[in-house]
Amino acid sequence: MDTTNTLEALLFAAGEPLEITRISTLLECTSIRTQELLHELEARLVHGTRLLITDTTAALLTAPEAAPVLEKLFSIEGRDIGPAGLEVLTLIAYEGPLTKVHIDHVRGVNSSSTLRALMQRGLIERTKSGKENVYGPTIELLAHLGITRVDQLPDFEKLTHELSQYRVRTSEPDATVKEATL
């Protein structure tokens, strides 16, 4: 079996995102070669699966075109996140990772319960950045939206520009953590 096929089997069997450094270790190759293999696999996957690659992880996902059938397979009652969840999810997706302080400032209300609900649904994740927790989108969220990077979101450039202008107008300190961006 060639190494690209082995990589595909590895990602399929894992069933979740794998750290690229771990993939390199498992395949016994350099990080540069692993990146090459990931891009070869990404180009090959054109039917029912796609490859999602971030700065640090890779995952095998279903193609967005399969969403209608998969939604029927995995439908769960009561999965609506509501307006508050949508608002927080939008902020995090377009501008994240963000601190809770930044999210609360923009929304004007405490977002603790909304953040907790979004984390429980696997749509956002909390990580440490220095002394603060920051919230960012998960690979599962990107897969659900049918994208592989946040800059593929609709009107990404326009909305991120408007959000940065908002920070300038309100003299808000930059609460984003760009080095952790997907």
Rosetta constraint file for C-alpha pairs under 8 A:
AtomPair CA 1 CA 5 HARMONIC 6.32 0.50
AtomPair CA 1 CA 6 HARMONIC 6.55 0.50
AtomPair CA 2 CA 6 HARMONIC 6.35 0.50
AtomPair CA 3 CA 7 HARMONIC 6.10 0.50
AtomPair CA 3 CA 27 HARMONIC 7.70 0.50
AtomPair CA 3 CA 37 HARMONIC 7.55 0.50
AtomPair CA 4 CA 8 HARMONIC 6.29 0.50
AtomPair CA 4 CA 37 HARMONIC 5.76 0.50
AtomPair CA 4 CA 38 HARMONIC 7.68 0.50
AtomPair CA 4 CA 40 HARMONIC 7.12 0.50
AtomPair CA 4 CA 41 HARMONIC 6.11 0.50
AtomPair CA 5 CA 9 HARMONIC 6.22 0.50
AtomPair CA 5 CA 41 HARMONIC 7.96 0.50
AtomPair CA 6 CA 10 HARMONIC 6.05 0.50
AtomPair CA 7 CA 11 HARMONIC 6.23 0.50
AtomPair CA 7 CA 23 HARMONIC 7.92 0.50
AtomPair CA 7 CA 27 HARMONIC 7.59 0.50
AtomPair CA 7 CA 37 HARMONIC 7.59 0.50
AtomPair CA 7 CA 38 HARMONIC 7.81 0.50
AtomPair CA 7 CA 41 HARMONIC 7.93 0.50
AtomPair CA 8 CA 12 HARMONIC 6.10 0.50
AtomPair CA 8 CA 41 HARMONIC 7.11 0.50
AtomPair CA 8 CA 60 HARMONIC 7.62 0.50
AtomPair CA 9 CA 13 HARMONIC 5.99 0.50
AtomPair CA 10 CA 14 HARMONIC 6.13 0.50
AtomPair CA 11 CA 15 HARMONIC 6.47 0.50
AtomPair CA 11 CA 16 HARMONIC 7.41 0.50
AtomPair CA 11 CA 17 HARMONIC 7.56 0.50
AtomPair CA 11 CA 18 HARMONIC 7.27 0.50
AtomPair CA 11 CA 58 HARMONIC 7.78 0.50
AtomPair CA 11 CA 59 HARMONIC 6.03 0.50
AtomPair CA 11 CA 60 HARMONIC 5.70 0.50
AtomPair CA 12 CA 60 HARMONIC 6.10 0.50
AtomPair CA 14 CA 18 HARMONIC 7.37 0.50
AtomPair CA 15 CA 59 HARMONIC 7.71 0.50
AtomPair CA 15 CA 60 HARMONIC 7.45 0.50
AtomPair CA 16 CA 59 HARMONIC 6.10 0.50
AtomPair CA 16 CA 60 HARMONIC 7.64 0.50
AtomPair CA 17 CA 57 HARMONIC 5.94 0.50
AtomPair CA 17 CA 58 HARMONIC 5.33 0.50
AtomPair CA 17 CA 59 HARMONIC 4.35 0.50
AtomPair CA 17 CA 60 HARMONIC 7.55 0.50
AtomPair CA 17 CA 139 HARMONIC 7.56 0.50
AtomPair CA 18 CA 22 HARMONIC 6.82 0.50
AtomPair CA 18 CA 23 HARMONIC 6.84 0.50
AtomPair CA 18 CA 57 HARMONIC 5.31 0.50
AtomPair CA 18 CA 58 HARMONIC 5.50 0.50
AtomPair CA 18 CA 59 HARMONIC 6.35 0.50
AtomPair CA 19 CA 23 HARMONIC 6.43 0.50
AtomPair CA 19 CA 56 HARMONIC 5.72 0.50
AtomPair CA 19 CA 57 HARMONIC 4.30 0.50
AtomPair CA 19 CA 58 HARMONIC 6.57 0.50
AtomPair CA 20 CA 24 HARMONIC 6.26 0.50
AtomPair CA 20 CA 31 HARMONIC 7.56 0.50
AtomPair CA 20 CA 34 HARMONIC 7.44 0.50
AtomPair CA 20 CA 56 HARMONIC 5.62 0.50
AtomPair CA 20 CA 57 HARMONIC 5.05 0.50
AtomPair CA 20 CA 58 HARMONIC 6.40 0.50
AtomPair CA 21 CA 25 HARMONIC 6.34 0.50
AtomPair CA 21 CA 31 HARMONIC 6.81 0.50
AtomPair CA 21 CA 56 HARMONIC 7.67 0.50
AtomPair CA 22 CA 26 HARMONIC 6.11 0.50
AtomPair CA 23 CA 27 HARMONIC 6.01 0.50
AtomPair CA 23 CA 34 HARMONIC 7.24 0.50
AtomPair CA 24 CA 28 HARMONIC 5.68 0.50
AtomPair CA 24 CA 29 HARMONIC 5.19 0.50
AtomPair CA 24 CA 30 HARMONIC 5.96 0.50
AtomPair CA 24 CA 31 HARMONIC 5.80 0.50
AtomPair CA 24 CA 34 HARMONIC 5.76 0.50
AtomPair CA 25 CA 29 HARMONIC 6.64 0.50
AtomPair CA 29 CA 33 HARMONIC 6.19 0.50
AtomPair CA 29 CA 34 HARMONIC 6.56 0.50
AtomPair CA 30 CA 34 HARMONIC 6.19 0.50
AtomPair CA 31 CA 35 HARMONIC 6.22 0.50
AtomPair CA 32 CA 36 HARMONIC 6.36 0.50
AtomPair CA 33 CA 37 HARMONIC 6.16 0.50
AtomPair CA 34 CA 38 HARMONIC 6.11 0.50
AtomPair CA 35 CA 39 HARMONIC 6.28 0.50
AtomPair CA 36 CA 40 HARMONIC 6.18 0.50
AtomPair CA 37 CA 41 HARMONIC 6.10 0.50
AtomPair CA 38 CA 42 HARMONIC 6.04 0.50
AtomPair CA 38 CA 51 HARMONIC 7.99 0.50
AtomPair CA 38 CA 53 HARMONIC 7.83 0.50
AtomPair CA 39 CA 43 HARMONIC 6.22 0.50
AtomPair CA 40 CA 44 HARMONIC 6.39 0.50
AtomPair CA 41 CA 45 HARMONIC 6.29 0.50
AtomPair CA 41 CA 51 HARMONIC 7.44 0.50
AtomPair CA 42 CA 50 HARMONIC 6.74 0.50
AtomPair CA 42 CA 51 HARMONIC 5.35 0.50
AtomPair CA 45 CA 49 HARMONIC 6.06 0.50
AtomPair CA 45 CA 50 HARMONIC 5.66 0.50
AtomPair CA 45 CA 51 HARMONIC 7.26 0.50
AtomPair CA 46 CA 50 HARMONIC 7.04 0.50
AtomPair CA 47 CA 63 HARMONIC 7.23 0.50
AtomPair CA 48 CA 62 HARMONIC 5.84 0.50
AtomPair CA 48 CA 63 HARMONIC 5.08 0.50
AtomPair CA 48 CA 65 HARMONIC 7.84 0.50
AtomPair CA 48 CA 66 HARMONIC 6.92 0.50
AtomPair CA 49 CA 60 HARMONIC 6.78 0.50
AtomPair CA 49 CA 61 HARMONIC 5.46 0.50
AtomPair CA 49 CA 62 HARMONIC 4.30 0.50
AtomPair CA 49 CA 63 HARMONIC 4.71 0.50
AtomPair CA 50 CA 60 HARMONIC 5.93 0.50
AtomPair CA 50 CA 61 HARMONIC 5.16 0.50
AtomPair CA 50 CA 62 HARMONIC 5.87 0.50
AtomPair CA 50 CA 63 HARMONIC 5.50 0.50
AtomPair CA 51 CA 58 HARMONIC 7.03 0.50
AtomPair CA 51 CA 59 HARMONIC 5.84 0.50
AtomPair CA 51 CA 60 HARMONIC 4.78 0.50
AtomPair CA 51 CA 61 HARMONIC 6.03 0.50
AtomPair CA 51 CA 148 HARMONIC 7.80 0.50
AtomPair CA 52 CA 58 HARMONIC 5.57 0.50
AtomPair CA 52 CA 59 HARMONIC 5.26 0.50
AtomPair CA 52 CA 60 HARMONIC 6.36 0.50
AtomPair CA 52 CA 61 HARMONIC 6.96 0.50
AtomPair CA 52 CA 139 HARMONIC 7.75 0.50
AtomPair CA 52 CA 143 HARMONIC 7.76 0.50
AtomPair CA 52 CA 148 HARMONIC 5.08 0.50
AtomPair CA 52 CA 149 HARMONIC 7.94 0.50
AtomPair CA 53 CA 57 HARMONIC 5.97 0.50
AtomPair CA 53 CA 58 HARMONIC 4.45 0.50
AtomPair CA 53 CA 59 HARMONIC 6.68 0.50
AtomPair CA 53 CA 148 HARMONIC 6.76 0.50
AtomPair CA 53 CA 149 HARMONIC 7.98 0.50
AtomPair CA 54 CA 58 HARMONIC 6.26 0.50
AtomPair CA 54 CA 148 HARMONIC 7.80 0.50
AtomPair CA 54 CA 149 HARMONIC 7.24 0.50
AtomPair CA 54 CA 182 HARMONIC 5.67 0.50
AtomPair CA 55 CA 182 HARMONIC 6.28 0.50
AtomPair CA 61 CA 143 HARMONIC 6.71 0.50
AtomPair CA 62 CA 66 HARMONIC 6.87 0.50
AtomPair CA 62 CA 143 HARMONIC 7.73 0.50
AtomPair CA 63 CA 67 HARMONIC 7.32 0.50
AtomPair CA 63 CA 146 HARMONIC 7.21 0.50
AtomPair CA 64 CA 143 HARMONIC 7.71 0.50
AtomPair CA 64 CA 144 HARMONIC 7.64 0.50
AtomPair CA 64 CA 145 HARMONIC 7.70 0.50
AtomPair CA 64 CA 146 HARMONIC 4.88 0.50
AtomPair CA 66 CA 70 HARMONIC 6.19 0.50
AtomPair CA 67 CA 71 HARMONIC 5.82 0.50
AtomPair CA 68 CA 72 HARMONIC 6.65 0.50
AtomPair CA 69 CA 73 HARMONIC 6.45 0.50
AtomPair CA 70 CA 74 HARMONIC 6.10 0.50
AtomPair CA 71 CA 75 HARMONIC 5.31 0.50
AtomPair CA 81 CA 85 HARMONIC 5.10 0.50
AtomPair CA 81 CA 86 HARMONIC 6.46 0.50
AtomPair CA 81 CA 118 HARMONIC 7.70 0.50
AtomPair CA 82 CA 86 HARMONIC 6.21 0.50
AtomPair CA 83 CA 87 HARMONIC 6.08 0.50
AtomPair CA 84 CA 88 HARMONIC 6.27 0.50
AtomPair CA 84 CA 114 HARMONIC 6.77 0.50
AtomPair CA 85 CA 89 HARMONIC 5.91 0.50
AtomPair CA 85 CA 114 HARMONIC 5.70 0.50
AtomPair CA 85 CA 115 HARMONIC 7.68 0.50
AtomPair CA 85 CA 117 HARMONIC 7.91 0.50
AtomPair CA 85 CA 118 HARMONIC 6.88 0.50
AtomPair CA 86 CA 90 HARMONIC 5.99 0.50
AtomPair CA 87 CA 91 HARMONIC 6.37 0.50
AtomPair CA 88 CA 92 HARMONIC 6.21 0.50
AtomPair CA 88 CA 103 HARMONIC 7.09 0.50
AtomPair CA 88 CA 111 HARMONIC 7.91 0.50
AtomPair CA 88 CA 114 HARMONIC 7.44 0.50
AtomPair CA 88 CA 115 HARMONIC 7.49 0.50
AtomPair CA 89 CA 93 HARMONIC 5.92 0.50
AtomPair CA 89 CA 118 HARMONIC 7.70 0.50
AtomPair CA 89 CA 123 HARMONIC 7.90 0.50
AtomPair CA 89 CA 124 HARMONIC 7.68 0.50
AtomPair CA 89 CA 137 HARMONIC 7.88 0.50
AtomPair CA 90 CA 94 HARMONIC 6.00 0.50
AtomPair CA 91 CA 95 HARMONIC 5.66 0.50
AtomPair CA 91 CA 96 HARMONIC 6.83 0.50
AtomPair CA 91 CA 103 HARMONIC 7.41 0.50
AtomPair CA 92 CA 96 HARMONIC 4.26 0.50
AtomPair CA 92 CA 97 HARMONIC 6.06 0.50
AtomPair CA 92 CA 98 HARMONIC 6.37 0.50
AtomPair CA 92 CA 135 HARMONIC 6.81 0.50
AtomPair CA 92 CA 136 HARMONIC 5.74 0.50
AtomPair CA 92 CA 137 HARMONIC 6.44 0.50
AtomPair CA 93 CA 97 HARMONIC 7.90 0.50
AtomPair CA 93 CA 136 HARMONIC 6.92 0.50
AtomPair CA 93 CA 137 HARMONIC 5.71 0.50
AtomPair CA 93 CA 150 HARMONIC 6.58 0.50
AtomPair CA 94 CA 150 HARMONIC 6.95 0.50
AtomPair CA 94 CA 151 HARMONIC 7.97 0.50
AtomPair CA 94 CA 153 HARMONIC 7.65 0.50
AtomPair CA 94 CA 156 HARMONIC 6.72 0.50
AtomPair CA 94 CA 159 HARMONIC 7.26 0.50
AtomPair CA 94 CA 160 HARMONIC 6.23 0.50
AtomPair CA 95 CA 160 HARMONIC 6.37 0.50
AtomPair CA 95 CA 163 HARMONIC 7.53 0.50
AtomPair CA 95 CA 176 HARMONIC 7.04 0.50
AtomPair CA 96 CA 135 HARMONIC 6.69 0.50
AtomPair CA 96 CA 136 HARMONIC 5.23 0.50
AtomPair CA 96 CA 137 HARMONIC 7.31 0.50
AtomPair CA 96 CA 176 HARMONIC 6.17 0.50
AtomPair CA 96 CA 177 HARMONIC 7.16 0.50
AtomPair CA 96 CA 178 HARMONIC 7.62 0.50
AtomPair CA 96 CA 181 HARMONIC 6.76 0.50
AtomPair CA 97 CA 134 HARMONIC 5.65 0.50
AtomPair CA 97 CA 135 HARMONIC 5.00 0.50
AtomPair CA 97 CA 136 HARMONIC 4.25 0.50
AtomPair CA 97 CA 137 HARMONIC 7.49 0.50
AtomPair CA 97 CA 176 HARMONIC 5.77 0.50
AtomPair CA 97 CA 177 HARMONIC 5.61 0.50
AtomPair CA 97 CA 178 HARMONIC 6.97 0.50
AtomPair CA 97 CA 180 HARMONIC 6.74 0.50
AtomPair CA 97 CA 181 HARMONIC 6.18 0.50
AtomPair CA 98 CA 102 HARMONIC 6.41 0.50
AtomPair CA 98 CA 103 HARMONIC 6.89 0.50
AtomPair CA 98 CA 134 HARMONIC 5.01 0.50
AtomPair CA 98 CA 135 HARMONIC 5.23 0.50
AtomPair CA 98 CA 136 HARMONIC 6.70 0.50
AtomPair CA 98 CA 175 HARMONIC 6.06 0.50
AtomPair CA 98 CA 176 HARMONIC 4.80 0.50
AtomPair CA 98 CA 177 HARMONIC 6.43 0.50
AtomPair CA 99 CA 103 HARMONIC 6.51 0.50
AtomPair CA 99 CA 132 HARMONIC 7.11 0.50
AtomPair CA 99 CA 133 HARMONIC 6.13 0.50
AtomPair CA 99 CA 134 HARMONIC 4.49 0.50
AtomPair CA 99 CA 135 HARMONIC 6.25 0.50
AtomPair CA 99 CA 175 HARMONIC 6.13 0.50
AtomPair CA 99 CA 176 HARMONIC 6.89 0.50
AtomPair CA 100 CA 104 HARMONIC 6.01 0.50
AtomPair CA 100 CA 111 HARMONIC 7.28 0.50
AtomPair CA 100 CA 112 HARMONIC 7.78 0.50
AtomPair CA 100 CA 133 HARMONIC 7.57 0.50
AtomPair CA 100 CA 134 HARMONIC 6.93 0.50
AtomPair CA 100 CA 135 HARMONIC 7.47 0.50
AtomPair CA 101 CA 105 HARMONIC 6.05 0.50
AtomPair CA 101 CA 175 HARMONIC 7.85 0.50
AtomPair CA 102 CA 106 HARMONIC 6.23 0.50
AtomPair CA 102 CA 175 HARMONIC 5.70 0.50
AtomPair CA 102 CA 176 HARMONIC 7.94 0.50
AtomPair CA 103 CA 107 HARMONIC 6.15 0.50
AtomPair CA 103 CA 111 HARMONIC 7.11 0.50
AtomPair CA 104 CA 108 HARMONIC 5.50 0.50
AtomPair CA 104 CA 109 HARMONIC 5.36 0.50
AtomPair CA 104 CA 110 HARMONIC 5.37 0.50
AtomPair CA 104 CA 111 HARMONIC 5.82 0.50
AtomPair CA 105 CA 109 HARMONIC 7.24 0.50
AtomPair CA 111 CA 115 HARMONIC 6.03 0.50
AtomPair CA 112 CA 116 HARMONIC 6.16 0.50
AtomPair CA 113 CA 117 HARMONIC 6.15 0.50
AtomPair CA 114 CA 118 HARMONIC 6.21 0.50
AtomPair CA 115 CA 119 HARMONIC 6.16 0.50
AtomPair CA 115 CA 124 HARMONIC 7.89 0.50
AtomPair CA 116 CA 120 HARMONIC 6.16 0.50
AtomPair CA 117 CA 121 HARMONIC 6.33 0.50
AtomPair CA 118 CA 122 HARMONIC 6.37 0.50
AtomPair CA 118 CA 123 HARMONIC 5.43 0.50
AtomPair CA 118 CA 124 HARMONIC 5.87 0.50
AtomPair CA 119 CA 123 HARMONIC 5.84 0.50
AtomPair CA 119 CA 124 HARMONIC 5.05 0.50
AtomPair CA 119 CA 125 HARMONIC 5.79 0.50
AtomPair CA 119 CA 126 HARMONIC 7.72 0.50
AtomPair CA 122 CA 138 HARMONIC 6.87 0.50
AtomPair CA 122 CA 140 HARMONIC 6.76 0.50
AtomPair CA 122 CA 141 HARMONIC 7.40 0.50
AtomPair CA 123 CA 137 HARMONIC 6.15 0.50
AtomPair CA 123 CA 138 HARMONIC 5.54 0.50
AtomPair CA 123 CA 140 HARMONIC 6.37 0.50
AtomPair CA 123 CA 141 HARMONIC 4.95 0.50
AtomPair CA 124 CA 135 HARMONIC 6.44 0.50
AtomPair CA 124 CA 136 HARMONIC 5.46 0.50
AtomPair CA 124 CA 137 HARMONIC 4.42 0.50
AtomPair CA 124 CA 138 HARMONIC 5.03 0.50
AtomPair CA 124 CA 141 HARMONIC 7.32 0.50
AtomPair CA 125 CA 135 HARMONIC 5.55 0.50
AtomPair CA 125 CA 136 HARMONIC 5.51 0.50
AtomPair CA 125 CA 137 HARMONIC 6.25 0.50
AtomPair CA 125 CA 138 HARMONIC 5.98 0.50
AtomPair CA 126 CA 133 HARMONIC 6.23 0.50
AtomPair CA 126 CA 134 HARMONIC 5.54 0.50
AtomPair CA 126 CA 135 HARMONIC 4.59 0.50
AtomPair CA 126 CA 136 HARMONIC 6.62 0.50
AtomPair CA 127 CA 133 HARMONIC 5.52 0.50
AtomPair CA 127 CA 134 HARMONIC 5.45 0.50
AtomPair CA 127 CA 135 HARMONIC 6.51 0.50
AtomPair CA 127 CA 136 HARMONIC 7.95 0.50
AtomPair CA 128 CA 132 HARMONIC 5.77 0.50
AtomPair CA 128 CA 133 HARMONIC 4.54 0.50
AtomPair CA 128 CA 134 HARMONIC 6.10 0.50
AtomPair CA 129 CA 133 HARMONIC 5.99 0.50
AtomPair CA 129 CA 134 HARMONIC 6.45 0.50
AtomPair CA 129 CA 177 HARMONIC 7.54 0.50
AtomPair CA 134 CA 177 HARMONIC 7.62 0.50
AtomPair CA 136 CA 181 HARMONIC 7.63 0.50
AtomPair CA 137 CA 141 HARMONIC 6.29 0.50
AtomPair CA 137 CA 142 HARMONIC 7.35 0.50
AtomPair CA 137 CA 182 HARMONIC 8.00 0.50
AtomPair CA 138 CA 142 HARMONIC 6.62 0.50
AtomPair CA 139 CA 143 HARMONIC 6.11 0.50
AtomPair CA 140 CA 144 HARMONIC 6.06 0.50
AtomPair CA 141 CA 145 HARMONIC 6.25 0.50
AtomPair CA 142 CA 146 HARMONIC 6.19 0.50
AtomPair CA 142 CA 147 HARMONIC 5.29 0.50
AtomPair CA 142 CA 148 HARMONIC 5.97 0.50
AtomPair CA 142 CA 149 HARMONIC 6.94 0.50
AtomPair CA 142 CA 150 HARMONIC 7.26 0.50
AtomPair CA 143 CA 147 HARMONIC 5.89 0.50
AtomPair CA 143 CA 148 HARMONIC 6.79 0.50
AtomPair CA 147 CA 152 HARMONIC 6.25 0.50
AtomPair CA 147 CA 153 HARMONIC 7.41 0.50
AtomPair CA 148 CA 152 HARMONIC 7.34 0.50
AtomPair CA 149 CA 153 HARMONIC 7.82 0.50
AtomPair CA 149 CA 182 HARMONIC 6.82 0.50
AtomPair CA 150 CA 156 HARMONIC 7.86 0.50
AtomPair CA 150 CA 182 HARMONIC 7.01 0.50
AtomPair CA 151 CA 156 HARMONIC 5.72 0.50
AtomPair CA 151 CA 157 HARMONIC 7.59 0.50
AtomPair CA 152 CA 156 HARMONIC 6.78 0.50
AtomPair CA 155 CA 159 HARMONIC 6.06 0.50
AtomPair CA 156 CA 160 HARMONIC 5.99 0.50
AtomPair CA 157 CA 161 HARMONIC 6.10 0.50
AtomPair CA 158 CA 162 HARMONIC 6.28 0.50
AtomPair CA 159 CA 163 HARMONIC 6.11 0.50
AtomPair CA 160 CA 164 HARMONIC 6.20 0.50
AtomPair CA 161 CA 165 HARMONIC 6.23 0.50
AtomPair CA 162 CA 166 HARMONIC 6.22 0.50
AtomPair CA 163 CA 167 HARMONIC 6.50 0.50
AtomPair CA 164 CA 168 HARMONIC 6.46 0.50
AtomPair CA 165 CA 169 HARMONIC 6.18 0.50
AtomPair CA 166 CA 170 HARMONIC 6.14 0.50
AtomPair CA 167 CA 171 HARMONIC 5.81 0.50
AtomPair CA 167 CA 172 HARMONIC 5.00 0.50
AtomPair CA 167 CA 173 HARMONIC 7.12 0.50
AtomPair CA 167 CA 174 HARMONIC 7.08 0.50
AtomPair CA 168 CA 172 HARMONIC 6.56 0.50
AtomPair CA 177 CA 181 HARMONIC 7.09 0.50
